[in-house]
Amino acid sequence: MDIHIAQAIGELMGDSGWLMRGVPTDETEFNAMFRKITGVDDNGVSIESDNPADFGITWDQVVAKQTEMQTAEDNKTANKASAVSKLEALGLTADEISALTGS
C-alpha cells in the first residue's frame, strides 16, 4: 500500500482543519495547494489561509512523515511475507496459515 501525501499531512496535523486542492510534488505546489482552516465567518463558512506561516507544517516535514510511514508499511508487508515463509517451512498448509494470519 502506498502512503499518500494527504495521509502524512493527516498524521502531522491531527484534527486541526486543513485542505489540499491537488496532489503536490514539491514545496512550491504544496504551498499553492495547501490551506489551513483558521476559523469560520459569520455564515459558518471556513476561513482559509494560504500563508505558509499559518500552516503549522512544512513540505519537508510532510515528505519526511510520508517516508517514515511508507517505510513502516513496507516493513509490515515484508515481515508478514517472512512470517508466512517461515510457517510454510514448518509444514503448515496455506489454509492453516490463512487461518492464523486472517488473510
Long-range contacts (C-beta under 8 A, 24 or more apart in sequence): 1-73, 1-77, 2-70, 3-66, 3-69, 3-70, 3-73, 4-66, 5-62, 5-66, 7-66, 7-69, 8-62, 8-63, 8-65, 8-66, 8-69, 9-34, 9-57, 9-62, 9-65, 11-65, 11-69, 12-57, 12-61, 12-62, 12-65, 13-56, 13-57, 16-56, 17-46, 18-55, 19-48, 24-59, 26-59, 27-58, 27-59, 27-60, 30-59, 30-62, 31-59
